[in-house]
Amino acid sequence: MFSPFFLNRKWFFWSWVGGAFILFSTWYQVQLDVEITEWFRTFYDTLQKALTTPNSVTFDEFLVFLIKFAKIAGLWIVIMIITNFFVSHWVFRWRTAMTNRYQSLWDKVNHIEGAAQRVQEDTLKFARIMETLGVGLLDSLMTLVAFVPLLWTLSKQINELPWIGAVSHGLVWVAILAALGGTLILAIVGIKLPGIEFNIQKEEAAYRKELVLGEDDENRAKFNILEDLYYKVQKIHFKSYFHYLYFNACKWSYFQGMVIVPYIALAPTIVAGVVTLGFVQQIVRVFGRVESSLQYLVRSWSTIVELISVFKRLQAFERAITPEIETSKIQ
């Protein structure tokens, strides 16, 4: 799955040079996000000043803040669009490298169970999922590198946490513990989902195969056979619905609860009135960026489950290919 793209000289430019471009553009997007976060602090401080003291801020001064935001946000949008466009091409080249390998071996592997689905459908799914997860993971890592030091610096002014007392850089520890704790809990709750997704694809493939065979052979795809196969499809889907029911209940309860966590952590500081509105807005935004990045696994769990299922199928196909290649060499 990886060697046809990353270890093949033909794809060197796309795999490594293209990967470096994605890395740089993602890093640049995160730097722009840091600038926007800093803008929020000065903007809300100015807003507080204007609302507290009438005519202390002129219309032109206020307009300058909005123009600055438009410039930064506009550049962020341009970079984001270009990056997403390039990433789509990059992952399709990855899919092409995998497909080329499978197609070159097609006469030796076309009799393997589900070969057509592996070559066409699973390579497509693998590419699309890697596009979503890969970019998300890279963005999360870059965001952590950029925002954790910023949160650490801002947390110097937060000397106390509710019910705990004095804690140095308390917001950093709150973000880390809340995100990792939630990730661990939801990973335990959703531990059965990858296996269920794999079984869904297996039962769907068996049902689809019988229907395809029935197109050319009147002795296949009889009603009783199809009924039995579809019952298995129904059974595994209903099982999936049940497990996703309690998983989603836990996931969304956790996400909604985390919305107020930074405000709870900031409560003693806010009540004491020792910080400005701009500082509160900035630190809540920074906290959210760090927390969201640390929650990458939680937020992407459903997609990760699908990737694990696709990976397991392609891995099984690769294992089936190897003996076929060895046999053809001997012959």
WOWO-V285368 format. One record per residue. N is the residue number from 1. PSI is psi as a letter, one per 30 degrees, with the letter a starting at -180 (NA if undefined). OMEGA is omega in whole degrees, -180 to 180 (999 if undefined). Layout:
N_PSI_OMEGA, N_PSI_OMEGA
This chain:
1_e_-177, 2_e_-176, 3_e_180, 4_f_-177, 5_e_-173, 6_f_-178, 7_g_180, 8_k_-178, 9_e_-179, 10_e_-176, 11_g_-176, 12_e_-177, 13_e_-178, 14_e_-173, 15_e_-173, 16_e_178, 17_e_177, 18_e_178, 19_e_178, 20_e_178, 21_e_179, 22_e_179, 23_e_-178, 24_e_-177, 25_e_177, 26_e_178, 27_e_-179, 28_e_176, 29_e_-180, 30_e_178, 31_e_176, 32_e_177, 33_e_176, 34_e_178, 35_e_179, 36_e_179, 37_e_177, 38_e_178, 39_e_-179, 40_e_-179, 41_e_-179, 42_e_-180, 43_e_-178, 44_f_174, 45_e_177, 46_e_179, 47_e_178, 48_e_179, 49_e_-178, 50_e_-178, 51_f_-179, 52_e_-178, 53_j_-178, 54_k_177, 55_g_177, 56_f_177, 57_k_-180, 58_l_178, 59_e_-179, 60_e_178, 61_e_179, 62_e_-179, 63_e_179, 64_e_178, 65_e_-178, 66_e_178, 67_e_179, 68_e_179, 69_e_-179, 70_e_179, 71_e_-179, 72_e_-179, 73_e_179, 74_e_178, 75_e_178, 76_e_-180, 77_e_-180, 78_e_-180, 79_e_-180, 80_e_-179, 81_e_180, 82_e_-179, 83_e_-180, 84_e_178, 85_e_-179, 86_e_-180, 87_e_178, 88_e_177, 89_e_-177, 90_e_-178, 91_f_177, 92_e_175, 93_e_176, 94_e_177, 95_e_-180, 96_e_179, 97_e_178, 98_e_-178, 99_e_179, 100_e_-180, 101_e_-179, 102_e_180, 103_e_179, 104_f_-179, 105_g_-170, 106_e_-178, 107_f_-180, 108_f_-173, 109_g_-174, 110_f_179, 111_f_180, 112_k_-178, 113_k_177, 114_g_-177, 115_e_-178, 116_e_180, 117_e_179, 118_e_-175, 119_e_-175, 120_e_-171, 121_e_-174, 122_e_175, 123_e_177, 124_e_180, 125_e_-179, 126_e_-179, 127_e_-178, 128_e_-179, 129_e_179, 130_e_176, 131_e_-178, 132_e_-176, 133_e_-177, 134_e_179, 135_e_179, 136_e_180, 137_e_180, 138_e_179, 139_e_180, 140_e_-180, 141_e_179, 142_e_179, 143_e_178, 144_e_180, 145_e_-177, 146_e_-169, 147_f_179, 148_e_176, 149_e_178, 150_e_178, 151_e_178, 152_e_180, 153_e_-179, 154_e_-177, 155_f_178, 156_f_-178, 157_f_178, 158_j_-172, 159_f_-173, 160_k_174, 161_k_-180, 162_k_178, 163_f_-179, 164_e_-179, 165_a_-176, 166_k_177, 167_k_179, 168_k_-180, 169_h_-173, 170_e_-177, 171_e_178, 172_e_-179, 173_e_177, 174_e_-180, 175_e_-178, 176_e_-177, 177_e_-180, 178_e_-178, 179_e_-179, 180_e_178, 181_e_178, 182_e_178, 183_e_-179, 184_e_-179, 185_e_-178, 186_f_176, 187_e_178, 188_e_-180, 189_e_-176, 190_g_-174, 191_f_-178, 192_f_-173, 193_e_179, 194_e_179, 195_e_179, 196_e_179, 197_e_177, 198_e_-180, 199_e_176, 200_e_-179, 201_e_180, 202_e_-180, 203_e_177, 204_e_-180, 205_e_179, 206_e_179, 207_e_-180, 208_e_-179, 209_e_-180, 210_e_177, 211_e_180, 212_e_179, 213_e_179, 214_f_178, 215_f_-176, 216_f_-177, 217_j_-177, 218_f_178, 219_f_179, 220_l_177, 221_h_174, 222_l_-173, 223_e_-177, 224_e_178, 225_e_179, 226_e_180, 227_e_180, 228_e_180, 229_e_-179, 230_e_176, 231_e_178, 232_e_176, 233_e_180, 234_e_-177, 235_e_-178, 236_e_177, 237_e_178, 238_e_177, 239_e_178, 240_e_-180, 241_e_-179, 242_e_-178, 243_e_177, 244_f_179, 245_e_-178, 246_f_177, 247_e_180, 248_e_177, 249_e_179, 250_e_-176, 251_e_-176, 252_f_173, 253_e_179, 254_e_-179, 255_e_-180, 256_e_179, 257_e_-178, 258_f_180, 259_e_-175, 260_f_-177, 261_e_-180, 262_e_179, 263_e_176, 264_e_-180, 265_e_-179, 266_f_-172, 267_e_-180, 268_e_-180, 269_e_179, 270_e_-179, 271_e_179, 272_f_178, 273_h_-177, 274_g_179, 275_l_-179, 276_l_177, 277_e_179, 278_e_178, 279_e_179, 280_e_180, 281_e_-179, 282_e_-175, 283_e_176, 284_e_179, 285_e_179, 286_e_177, 287_e_180, 288_e_179, 289_e_180, 290_e_-179, 291_e_-179, 292_e_179, 293_e_178, 294_f_180, 295_g_-175, 296_e_-178, 297_e_-180, 298_e_-176, 299_f_-176, 300_g_-170, 301_e_-179, 302_e_178, 303_e_178, 304_e_178, 305_e_179, 306_e_179, 307_e_179, 308_e_179, 309_e_179, 310_e_-180, 311_e_180, 312_e_179, 313_e_179, 314_e_178, 315_e_177, 316_e_178, 317_e_178, 318_e_179, 319_e_179, 320_f_-179, 321_e_-173, 322_e_178, 323_e_180, 324_e_179, 325_e_180, 326_e_179, 327_e_-179, 328_e_178, 329_e_-180, 330_e_-179, 331_NA_999
